[in-house]
Amino acid sequence: MDALNRLVEADVVNRLADRDSSLYTDSIDGRIPIMQRLGWNDLAQKAPGRFVLLANLAHAIVEEGATDLVLLGMGGSSLAPLVLSRAIGPVEGMPRLHVLDTTSPVAVSRLLAKLDPAGTFVLVSSKSGTTIEPMSLYAIFRVWLEETLPRPVAGRHCFVITDPGTPLEKLRQRDLMRVTLSAPPTVGGRFSALSMFGLAPAALTGIDLETLIAPAAAMETACRQPAAENPGALLAAWMTDAYDAGHDKLTIVTSAQLAPFGLWVEQLVAESLGKEGRGIVPVIEYDPTIPSGYSDDRAVVVLRLAHDEALAAWSRDVAATSPVFELTARDAYDLSAEFVRWEHAVAFTGFLQGVNPFNEPNVAEAKNATNEILSGTTTVPPATQDFDGTWITYAGGLGAPATAPSSRVNALRGLLGTAGPGDYVTVLAYLPDDESVLGPLHRAAKTVSDETGRAVCVELGPRYLHSTGQLHKGGPNTGVFLLVTARDRVDIEIPGEKFGLAALHRAQAEGDLVTLAAHGRRVMRVDLPSSEHGSVSALAEDIAAAVR
């Protein structure tokens, strides 16, 4: 029976609309945490109740001279705002949004150098209220604000988005922060795009919420229709049928303006479905050209603007060799409807694949390993080779070769050569989110993909720990991982902690190295002397050379 008929036979559309947790488990105890994560399927219908509050707050901070809004968050609390700000763009006369979802001291110090405390407002965003990245960054930004502003004024420059009653809400009261914008506790982070986590940053930077929410509300209605007419069910059935036929590399191609959407979909798919030894692997295609090297494990979703004829032609060409599902949008505001479509599609796919899409059982492993490294209770696999300051470490399912490679290119060739049919390659880059740094890696990834036919991903750490990290450890052992770190000398003290931002950033990379190794994943660490363009660009050239 094909996937769509399975959805019909099990009445999945109506049961999800009724928040029936038995869709995902027969265990009575197991249903309770699922029930606590099913509050997302009518967020667009409820959103207008928040419009007046957010409009008033946006007006107030503009009157107070706001020029920049810094969002401190990770994963579900940061990716939707990042997507909307990049796709819709800055609104004249409103604060610019800076999404800081990194612990890179280089990135943080560069942003601080650009900002004026008098015009900077800070949004601390965390569902649990305990996430180490935004909490550490808040401590840094709060001290920075108070170096210029009186404490009460600095407090009024800070807002909180969190669930009711979290430690962050209590910190808001102690630190005299301006206000808490409460998020519904029945909505998990990656399903929260249309909750306060997404709406507040959008409103505070001038995005028109009525225009944004209208397509989403219409999509919510459509996703309650019978499966054969249901946009989410049709996408879920296509993904599942493609997966069952061996096309498990879900390649996401978009029109240029919509490109940021790939980051949000990647998290939703990987973290929801990558567990229990299986999973769909999302692959963001940054540079679509006529594909000559796609293997038969690809399924391709094309999200294009209606007038993007070049991508429409590309889509037709790809359909000759790979299954293609094409979506169209009128403009960037239609991304709100895509949030809804994909949330429903992933929830339906979870049922079809027999996994719970609302948990993330392996994410905590890397967090725990990070804490153990910071406390000195866990050791990190040591480097075994040094190529002019680049230190190489072999770990997990990738043992050191019997004969040491004579060059960095040969070391990389050994890693990439382990990727066989059905495998994928991922570059895990603990580097600043800077196109001059990441661009060369994306181009090298394209070369590896074209030359080998393998799906290749480039992930930014520690962002991916809250996204594809679940798939890397909980999904199938088909990943080949190149972990890239850098020994930058820049550091920032984290008030109240015994370690600085550089130590945290490095410990997060090493924690994931330890965790990937424990799961037997094939992983090589390349530790560069610095994250400067020349150092990363040279590595990218060597990655490309390793497959030529």
C-alpha positions in Angstrom: 0.0 0.0 0.0 1.4 3.4 -0.9 1.9 6.1 1.7 -1.1 8.2 0.8 -3.5 5.3 1.2 -1.9 4.5 4.5 -2.6 8.0 5.7 -6.2 7.6 4.6 -6.7 4.2 6.1 -5.4 5.2 9.5 -7.4 8.5 9.4 -4.1 10.3 10.2 -5.2 13.8 9.1 -8.2 13.9 11.5 -6.3 12.3 14.3 -3.4 14.8 14.1 -5.9 17.7 14.0 -7.4 16.2 17.2 -3.9 15.9 18.7 -4.1 12.1 19.1 -0.7 11.1 20.5 -1.5 7.4 19.8 -0.4 8.1 16.3 3.2 7.7 17.4 3.2 5.1 20.2 1.1 2.4 21.8 2.5 3.1 25.2 0.3 5.0 27.6 3.3 6.5 29.3 4.9 7.3 26.0 1.9 9.4 24.9 2.2 12.0 27.6 5.3 13.8 26.3 3.9 13.6 22.8 0.7 15.2 24.0 2.8 18.0 25.4 4.2 18.8 21.9 1.0 18.8 19.7 0.0 22.4 20.2 1.5 23.8 17.0 -1.2 23.0 14.4 -3.3 26.1 14.9 -0.6 28.7 15.7 -1.5 30.8 12.6 -5.2 30.9 13.6 -4.2 32.1 17.1 -1.4 34.5 16.0 -3.6 37.7 15.5 -4.2 37.8 19.3 -0.5 38.7 19.7 -0.4 41.4 17.0 -1.4 44.5 19.2 1.1 43.6 21.9 3.9 43.2 19.4 3.0 46.3 17.4 3.1 48.4 20.6 6.4 47.0 21.6 7.9 47.6 18.2 6.7 51.2 18.2 8.1 51.7 21.7 11.6 50.6 20.9 11.7 52.6 17.7 10.7 55.6 19.8 13.6 54.8 22.1 16.1 54.9 19.3 16.4 51.2 18.5 18.7 50.6 15.5 19.7 46.9 16.0 18.0 43.9 17.5 20.3 41.0 18.5 18.5 37.6 18.8 20.4 35.2 21.1 19.0 31.7 20.4 19.7 28.3 19.0 17.8 25.9 16.7 14.0 26.3 16.8 14.3 29.7 18.7 16.5 31.2 16.0 16.1 29.6 12.6 12.6 30.9 11.7 13.6 34.5 12.5 16.8 34.1 10.6 14.9 32.8 7.5 12.3 35.6 7.6 14.9 38.4 8.1 17.1 37.2 5.3 14.3 36.4 2.8 12.1 39.4 3.4 15.0 41.8 4.1 15.3 44.9 6.3 12.4 47.3 6.7 13.3 51.0 6.4 13.1 52.8 9.7 13.1 49.6 11.8 15.9 47.8 13.7 18.2 45.5 11.8 18.0 41.9 13.1 21.3 40.1 14.0 20.7 36.4 14.7 23.5 35.2 17.0 23.3 31.4 17.1 27.0 30.7 17.6 29.6 30.7 20.4 32.4 31.7 18.0 34.3 34.4 19.8 35.4 35.8 16.5 31.8 36.2 15.3 30.6 37.6 18.6 33.5 40.1 18.9 33.0 41.3 15.3 29.3 41.9 16.0 29.9 43.8 19.3 32.4 46.0 17.5 29.7 47.1 15.0 27.0 47.9 17.5 26.2 51.0 19.6 24.7 50.0 23.0 22.4 53.0 23.0 20.6 51.6 19.9 21.0 47.9 20.6 18.1 45.8 22.0 18.7 42.1 22.9 16.2 39.3 22.6 17.1 36.2 24.7 15.2 33.3 23.2 15.1 29.8 24.7 12.2 27.4 25.2 13.8 25.7 28.2 15.4 28.8 29.6 18.6 26.9 30.2 20.2 26.6 26.7 23.9 27.2 27.3 24.6 29.3 24.1 22.0 32.1 24.6 22.5 32.1 28.3 26.3 32.6 27.9 25.8 35.2 25.2 23.2 37.1 27.4 25.8 37.3 30.2 28.3 38.8 27.7 25.8 41.3 26.2 24.4 42.4 29.5 27.9 43.4 30.8 28.6 45.1 27.5 25.3 47.1 27.7 26.0 48.1 31.3 29.5 49.4 30.4 27.6 52.3 28.7 24.0 52.3 30.0 22.7 52.5 33.6 21.6 49.1 34.9 17.8 49.9 34.7 18.2 51.2 31.1 20.2 48.2 30.1 17.5 46.0 31.5 14.9 47.7 29.4 17.0 46.9 26.4 16.6 43.2 27.0 13.6 41.0 26.3 12.9 37.3 26.9 11.0 34.6 24.9 10.6 31.4 26.8 8.0 29.0 28.2 6.2 30.0 31.4 8.1 29.4 34.6 11.6 28.7 33.2 14.8 29.7 34.8 15.2 32.4 32.1 11.9 33.9 33.2 13.1 34.1 36.8 16.4 35.6 35.6 14.4 38.2 33.7 12.8 39.3 37.0 16.1 39.4 38.9 17.9 41.3 36.1 15.1 43.8 35.6 14.7 42.8 31.9 11.9 44.6 30.1 9.3 41.9 29.4 8.8 38.2 28.9 7.0 37.2 25.7 5.6 33.8 26.7 5.6 30.9 24.2 3.1 28.0 24.4 4.6 25.2 26.4 2.8 22.6 24.2 5.0 23.6 21.1 8.4 22.1 20.6 11.2 24.4 19.4 11.4 23.2 15.8 7.6 23.5 15.4 7.5 27.0 16.9 8.1 29.2 13.8 4.7 30.9 14.1 4.7 31.2 17.9 6.4 34.1 19.8 9.8 32.6 18.8 9.1 33.6 15.2 6.5 36.4 15.5 8.3 38.7 18.0 11.6 39.1 16.0 9.6 39.6 12.9 7.3 42.3 14.4 10.2 44.1 16.1 12.1 44.5 12.8 9.0 45.7 10.9 7.8 42.6 9.1 4.0 43.0 8.6 2.5 40.2 10.6 -1.0 40.3 8.9 0.7 39.8 5.5 2.9 37.1 7.0 0.2 35.1 8.7 -2.5 35.2 6.1 -0.9 32.5 3.9 -0.1 30.4 7.0 -3.7 30.5 8.2 -4.9 29.4 4.7 -2.4 26.5 4.8 -3.5 25.4 8.2 -7.0 25.1 6.8 -5.8 23.2 3.8 -3.8 20.8 6.0 -7.0 19.7 7.7 -8.5 18.6 4.3 -8.7 14.9 3.3 -5.3 13.4 2.5 -5.8 13.4 -1.3 -6.3 17.2 -1.2 -4.0 18.0 1.8 -0.7 19.8 1.0 1.1 18.4 4.0 -0.2 14.8 3.4 0.8 14.9 -0.3 4.3 16.0 0.6 4.6 13.4 3.3 3.4 10.6 1.0 5.9 11.6 -1.7 8.8 11.8 0.8 7.9 8.4 2.3 7.4 6.7 -1.1 10.7 8.1 -2.3 12.5 7.0 0.9 11.0 3.5 0.7 12.4 3.4 -2.9 15.9 4.2 -1.7 15.8 8.0 -2.3 16.7 9.0 1.3 18.8 12.2 0.4 16.1 14.9 0.4 17.8 17.6 -1.7 16.3 21.1 -1.2 16.6 23.6 -4.0 15.1 27.1 -3.9 14.9 30.3 -5.8 17.7 32.6 -4.6 15.5 34.9 -2.4 14.0 31.8 -0.6 17.4 30.1 0.0 17.5 30.7 3.8 14.4 28.5 4.1 16.6 25.4 3.6 18.2 25.9 7.0 14.8 25.7 8.7 13.6 22.7 6.7 16.9 21.0 7.3 16.4 21.2 11.1 12.8 20.1 11.0 13.4 17.0 8.8 16.7 15.9 10.4 15.8 16.4 14.0 12.3 15.0 13.7 13.0 11.9 11.6 16.7 11.1 12.1 16.5 8.5 14.9 16.3 4.8 15.8 18.9 4.1 13.1 16.9 5.5 10.2 16.2 8.9 8.8 15.8 11.1 5.7 18.9 13.1 5.1 18.2 16.8 4.1 20.7 18.2 1.7 20.7 22.0 0.9 21.7 22.6 -2.7 23.4 26.0 -2.7 24.4 26.1 -6.4 21.9 24.2 -8.6 23.2 23.5 -12.1 22.2 20.8 -14.5 23.1 17.8 -12.3 25.4 15.3 -13.9 26.5 13.5 -10.7 23.3 12.9 -8.6 23.2 9.3 -7.5 20.0 7.4 -7.4 19.6 8.1 -3.7 18.3 11.6 -4.3 14.8 13.0 -4.0 14.5 16.7 -4.9 12.1 19.3 -3.5 12.1 22.5 -5.5 10.7 25.6 -3.9 10.6 28.4 -6.4 9.1 31.8 -6.9 6.3 31.6 -9.5 8.3 33.7 -12.0 11.5 31.8 -11.6 11.5 30.1 -15.0 15.2 29.1 -14.9 14.5 27.0 -11.8 11.4 25.6 -13.4 13.5 24.4 -16.3 16.1 23.0 -14.0 13.4 21.1 -12.1 12.1 19.5 -15.4 15.6 18.4 -16.3 16.2 16.8 -12.9 12.9 15.0 -13.0 14.3 12.8 -15.8 16.5 11.1 -13.3 15.3 11.8 -9.8 11.8 12.1 -8.1 10.9 15.8 -7.9 8.3 17.6 -5.8 7.8 21.2 -6.9 6.4 24.0 -4.7 5.7 27.6 -5.8 5.5 30.8 -3.8 4.3 34.2 -4.8 6.8 36.0 -2.6 8.9 35.6 0.5 5.8 36.1 2.8 4.5 32.7 1.5 7.3 31.1 3.5 4.9 31.2 6.5 2.6 28.8 4.6 5.7 26.6 3.9 6.4 26.5 7.7 2.9 25.0 8.1 3.0 22.6 5.2 6.3 21.1 6.2 5.4 20.8 9.9 2.3 18.8 8.9 4.3 16.8 6.3 6.9 15.9 8.9 4.3 14.9 11.5 2.6 12.7 8.9 5.9 11.2 7.8 6.7 10.4 11.4 3.6 8.2 11.5 4.4 6.6 8.2 7.9 5.8 9.3 7.1 4.7 12.8 9.1 7.3 14.6 8.2 10.0 17.1 8.9 13.3 15.4 8.6 15.3 18.6 11.6 14.0 20.5 15.4 14.3 20.0 16.9 11.4 22.0 20.5 11.9 20.9 20.8 15.7 21.1 21.6 15.7 24.9 24.6 13.4 24.3 26.8 16.1 22.7 25.6 18.6 25.4 26.7 16.2 28.1 30.0 15.6 26.4 30.6 19.3 26.1 30.0 19.8 29.9 32.4 16.9 30.7 35.1 18.3 28.5 34.7 21.7 30.2 35.0 20.0 33.6 37.9 17.9 32.5 36.1 14.6 33.1 36.2 13.5 29.4 39.3 13.2 27.2 39.3 14.1 23.5 40.9 11.8 20.9 44.4 13.3 20.3 45.8 14.6 17.0 48.1 12.1 15.3 49.5 14.3 12.5 50.6 17.8 11.9 50.7 19.3 8.4 52.3 22.8 8.8 50.0 23.6 11.8 47.0 21.7 10.7 46.4 18.9 13.2 44.6 15.7 12.1 42.6 13.4 14.3 41.0 10.1 13.3 38.0 8.9 15.4 35.1 6.5 15.6 34.7 4.3 12.6 37.7 5.9 10.9 40.9 4.4 12.1 44.3 6.0 11.4 45.7 4.5 8.2 48.5 1.9 8.5 50.7 4.2 6.5 50.5 7.9 7.5 49.4 10.1 4.6 52.1 12.3 3.2 50.0 15.4 2.8 46.7 17.0 4.0 45.2 16.2 0.6 46.0 12.5 1.0 44.5 12.5 4.5 41.3 14.0 3.2 41.3 11.6 0.2 41.4 8.7 2.8 38.4 10.1 4.6 36.3 10.9 1.5 37.2 7.5 0.0 35.3 5.8 2.7 32.0 7.2 1.3 30.4 4.5 -0.7 27.0 4.1 -2.4 24.2 5.4 -0.2 26.6 7.4 2.1 26.7 11.2 2.5 29.5 13.5 3.5 29.2 16.3 6.0 31.6 19.2 6.8 31.0 20.2 10.4 32.5 23.7 10.5 33.1 25.5 13.8 33.8 28.7 12.1 32.3 32.2 12.0 29.1 32.5 10.0 30.8 34.6 7.3 30.4 34.0 3.6 34.1 34.8 3.0 34.9 31.8 5.2 32.0 29.4 4.5 31.8 30.2 0.8 34.9 28.2 -0.1 33.7 25.2 1.8 30.3 25.3 0.0 32.2 25.4 -3.3 34.4 22.5 -2.3 31.3 20.6 -1.3 29.8 21.1 -4.7 33.0 19.7 -6.3 32.9 16.6 -4.0 29.3 16.0 -4.9 29.8 16.5 -8.6 32.9 14.3 -8.7 31.6 11.5 -6.5 27.9 11.6 -6.8 27.6 11.7 -3.0 25.3 14.1 -1.2 27.5 16.6 0.6 26.4 19.0 3.4 28.1 21.9 5.1 26.9 22.5 8.7 27.8 25.4 10.9 28.7 24.5 14.5 27.3 24.7 17.1 24.1 25.5 15.2 23.9 22.0 13.8 24.0 20.4 17.2 20.4 21.7 17.6 19.5 20.6 14.1 21.1 17.8 12.0 23.2 16.6 15.0 20.3 14.3 16.0 20.4 12.6 12.6 24.2 12.3 12.6 24.1 10.3 15.8 20.6 8.7 15.8 20.1 8.1 12.1 21.7 5.5 9.9 25.5 5.0 10.0 25.9 6.4 6.5 27.6 9.7 7.3 31.2 10.6 6.7 32.1 13.6 8.9 34.9 16.2 8.5 35.0 18.3 11.7 36.8 21.6 11.1 37.9 23.6 14.1 40.4 26.5 14.4 42.7 27.7 17.1 41.8 31.4 17.0 43.3 33.5 19.7 40.3 35.7 20.2 38.4 35.1 23.4 35.6 36.7 25.4 35.0 36.2 29.1 31.7 34.7 30.1 30.6 36.5 33.3 29.9 34.0 36.0 31.7 31.1 34.3 35.1 29.6 34.8 35.6 29.3 31.1 35.6 31.7 28.2 33.7 31.7 24.9 36.6 30.2 23.1 36.8 27.3 25.4 33.0 26.7 25.1 33.1 26.9 21.3 36.0 24.4 21.2 34.4 22.1 23.8 31.2 21.9 21.8 33.2 20.7 18.7 35.1 18.2 20.8 32.0 17.0 22.6 30.4 16.2 19.2 33.7 14.5 18.1 33.5 12.3 21.2 29.8 11.5 20.7 30.1 10.8 17.0 33.1 8.5 17.8 31.0 6.7 20.4 28.4 5.9 17.8 31.1 4.5 15.5 30.7 7.3 12.9 33.6 7.9 10.4 35.0 11.2 11.5 38.2 13.2 10.9 39.0 16.4 12.7 41.0 19.0 11.0 42.2 21.7 13.4 43.4 24.8 11.6 45.7 27.4 13.0 43.0 30.1 12.5 39.6 30.7 10.9 40.9 33.4 8.6 39.9 33.3 5.0 43.2 32.1 3.7 43.4 29.2 6.1 39.9 28.0 5.4 40.2 28.6 1.7 43.3 26.5 1.5 41.5 23.7 3.2 38.7 24.0 0.8 41.1 23.7 -2.1 42.6 20.6 -0.6 39.1 19.0 -0.1 38.3 19.6 -3.8 41.8 18.2 -4.8 41.1 15.1 -2.8 38.4 13.9 -5.2 39.9 15.1 -8.5 
